[in-house]
């Protein structure tokens, strides 16, 4: 399982703060660095807009 951040992202930084592996890349819409992501789901649980989905 892997995760993707959709266009619903508001770049609030909540997912970045929640990620234990520093796998979130900042931008207008945040992205997930697949090489760093441990697929723990911490970002999914914390995202206030539901912008992070499983692929």
FIVEX-47561 format. One line per 3 residues: number of its first residue (from 1); their letters; for each residue x, y, z of N, C-alpha, C, O. Coordinates in steps of 0.05 Angstrom, whole numbers, plus 5000, padded with zeros to 4 digits. Example, Ala and Ser with C-alpha at 12.3 -4.5 7.8 and 13.67 -1.06 7.14 Angstrom:
2
1 = as = 5264:4886:5156:5246:4910:5156:5264:4934:5156:5285:4934:5169 ~ 5257:4955:5142:5273:4979:5143:5258:5001:5157:5268:5023:5161
***
This chain:
55
1 = xxx = 5017:4977:5000:5000:5000:5000:5018:5025:5000:5039:5025:5013 ~ 5010:5045:4985:5024:5070:4986:5004:5092:4987:4980:5088:4983 ~ 5013:5116:4993:4995:5139:4997:5002:5161:4976:5024:5163:4967
4 = xxx = 4981:5177:4970:4984:5199:4952:4968:5223:4963:4947:5219:4975 ~ 4979:5247:4960:4965:5271:4969:4950:5283:4945:4962:5288:4924 ~ 4924:5287:4948:4907:5296:4926:4906:5327:4925:4918:5340:4942
7 = xxx = 4892:5337:4905:4888:5366:4902:4872:5379:4925:4870:5403:4926 ~ 4860:5363:4942:4846:5373:4965:4865:5384:4986:4856:5397:5006 ~ 4891:5380:4982:4911:5389:5001:4911:5420:5003:4911:5434:4982
10 = xxx = 4911:5430:5027:4912:5459:5032:4940:5468:5042:4943:5491:5050 ~ 4959:5450:5041:4987:5456:5049:4988:5467:5077:5003:5487:5082 ~ 4973:5455:5095:4972:5466:5123:4996:5456:5139:5002:5468:5160
13 = xxx = 5009:5434:5131:5032:5425:5145:5026:5404:5167:5045:5393:5179 ~ 5001:5397:5171:4994:5378:5192:5006:5351:5186:5016:5337:5204 ~ 5005:5342:5161:5016:5316:5154:5046:5316:5157:5058:5296:5166
16 = xxx = 5059:5337:5150:5088:5339:5153:5096:5337:5182:5116:5324:5189 ~ 5081:5350:5199:5087:5349:5228:5083:5321:5239:5096:5312:5258 ~ 5063:5306:5228:5057:5279:5238:5075:5258:5227:5077:5236:5240
19 = xxx = 5089:5262:5206:5105:5242:5193:5131:5236:5209:5147:5254:5212 ~ 5134:5211:5218:5158:5205:5234:5183:5201:5217:5205:5200:5227 ~ 5180:5200:5190:5203:5195:5172:5210:5218:5154:5226:5215:5136
22 = xxx = 5198:5241:5159:5204:5265:5143:5200:5260:5114:5216:5268:5097 ~ 5178:5246:5107:5172:5238:5079:5154:5257:5064:5148:5252:5041 ~ 5146:5279:5077:5128:5298:5064:5144:5321:5053:5160:5333:5067
25 = xxx = 5139:5326:5027:5154:5348:5013:5135:5372:5011:5113:5369:5000 ~ 5143:5395:5020:5127:5419:5020:5124:5430:4991:5142:5426:4975 ~ 5102:5443:4986:5096:5456:4961:5068:5467:4961:5055:5467:4982
28 = xxx = 5058:5477:4939:5031:5486:4937:5012:5464:4945:4992:5468:4960 ~ 5018:5440:4936:5005:5415:4944:5028:5398:4954:5047:5392:4939 ~ 5026:5388:4978:5048:5372:4989:5049:5345:4974:5030:5337:4962
31 = xxx = 5073:5333:4974:5077:5307:4962:5090:5288:4982:5101:5297:5002 ~ 5088:5262:4976:5100:5242:4993:5124:5230:4979:5122:5221:4956 ~ 5147:5230:4993:5171:5217:4982:5168:5187:4987:5171:5178:5010
34 = xxx = 5163:5172:4966:5157:5143:4969:5181:5128:4981:5177:5107:4994 ~ 5205:5138:4976:5229:5124:4987:5231:5127:5017:5242:5109:5030 ~ 5221:5149:5028:5223:5154:5057:5198:5144:5071:5199:5138:5095
37 = xxx = 5176:5141:5057:5150:5134:5069:5151:5105:5080:5157:5087:5065 ~ 5143:5102:5106:5142:5076:5118:5113:5065:5117:5108:5043:5128 ~ 5095:5079:5104:5067:5071:5101:5054:5066:5128:5039:5047:5131
40 = xxx = 5060:5083:5147:5049:5080:5174:5021:5091:5177:5006:5083:5195 ~ 5014:5110:5159:4987:5122:5160:4984:5145:5179:4962:5155:5182 ~ 5005:5154:5192:5004:5176:5210:4993:5201:5196:4978:5216:5208
43 = xxx = 5002:5206:5172:4994:5230:5157:4964:5229:5150:4950:5249:5151 ~ 4955:5205:5143:4926:5201:5136:4909:5208:5159:4888:5222:5156 ~ 4916:5198:5182:4900:5202:5207:4898:5232:5214:4878:5241:5225
46 = xxx = 4919:5247:5209:4921:5275:5217:4910:5295:5197:4904:5318:5204 ~ 4908:5288:5172:4900:5307:5151:4872:5317:5155:4853:5301:5154 ~ 4868:5343:5159:4842:5354:5165:4823:5355:5141:4799:5358:5144
49 = xxx = 4834:5353:5117:4817:5354:5093:4813:5327:5080:4799:5325:5060 ~ 4825:5306:5090:4823:5280:5078:4836:5278:5051:4828:5263:5034 ~ 4858:5294:5047:4871:5296:5021:4890:5273:5016:4901:5271:4994
52 = xxx = 4896:5256:5036:4915:5234:5032:4900:5208:5028:4884:5200:5046 ~ 4905:5195:5006:4890:5171:4999:4910:5148:4993:4933:5152:4987 ~ 4900:5123:4996:4915:5099:4989:4915:5096:4959:4895:5103:4945
55 = x = 4937:5086:4949:4938:5079:4920:4938:5050:4916:4939:5040:4893
***
